[in-house]
Amino acid sequence: MGSITDGGQHVAHNPESVFTYGAPRLKFGSGAADEIGYDLSLTGAKRVLIVTDAGVAASGSPQRVAERMKEFGIEAVIYHQVHIEPTDASLEEAVAYGRDLGPWDAFVAVGGGSSIDTAKAINLLTTNPGTLLDYVNVPVGQGKAPTQPLMPLVAVPTTTGTGSESTTVCVLDVLDLKVKAGISHALLRPTLAVVDPSLMVSQPAGVTACAGMDILCHALESYTARPYTTYERKAADQRVPYCGSNPIADMWAEKALSLMATSFRRAVRDGGDVQARESMALAATFAGMGFGNAGVHIPHANAYPIAGRVKDFRPKDYPNDEPMIPHGMSAALTAPEAFRFTFDAAPDRHLRAATLLAPDAEPPADPAAFLPTVLADLMHDIGMPNGIAEVGYHAGDIDDLVGGALKQQRLLAIAPKAVTAEDLAAIFSSSMNLW
């Protein structure tokens, strides 16, 4: 067992000396989606399920992908019932569809993180026995590992943010518990990420803003994550995808922040700014390659109950049929205060991150306020809500939000310092209003 210093920082008695790095094969650039039929033909696939949502299906992109597959003798079936911000119920419905109409030789996800995560769940549960909760991380689920190999999965993001095309994680709302949870295993990582910026030009400003905040939180959380050397040494069979900050993940995170500094506001202001779209698409991919190995921590742990316990908030430019708090928004809302809390664990990293994100910003007298101020200014500029009060929460909700965040121990363990229930309550309280 490791120990914790008076400042809450982690110290290992027998420090880890090994970190791991994994990423999918990547094809990037305008027109890349037109080549998926060829890419799948190399696997010998003859029957493929394309997973998307109704909005993306209406754009015609999944149908174009399916048409190009015919040239290589591949039959494609399109499932377009993906639920935005997947729930256990929506994933079970998608898995039932996959099982009923299978078998499949491969899967293609065309859409945002919701479509990619749904495809991961279908892939897992059409190749392995059991139920969704068998594989959801403890304490919400059983945390079982797949015992059978999965099929090839091609991830084609149409939103610039989730990074799900790079990661080993599938995120879902567990409705009865009013909390988000995840399935995490190396086999869930897509085989190929096809990032085609031309598919993202129609993404509306509100979605661009939320997805972009997800990019930033991925990059910032992985960059400030607990270093891999502060963990106790693991045996080879104990290694997990999230291993803590490390030199390779740091490189991706830094580059993602630099790209976002010059492109994020522009892409929200003008969705037709192709250069800004391409830079954000690259940033999303780079941030995914960073956090997909280092991990994320407090803002994402807090995001799960913020989104899972939504009351009546309906965000701009999203479907209006039910209340929701988009994932990137829910991660962003406590990020400034979370990074104020973690500052003393790694001051240099927090200052460096703030400088990368806002190269021209003047550091405040209090160094711990630099990154929170840069983030809050950016959130104000792109139209994020002014804290969790604006999405419907009040002081009486803090205990429930803390309880939901504490269920995300897989993420909280990655924070650069120990996090108590009292710490989380203070972060939520300070995040009621950000400016």
Disulfide bonds with the S-S distance in Angstrom:
none
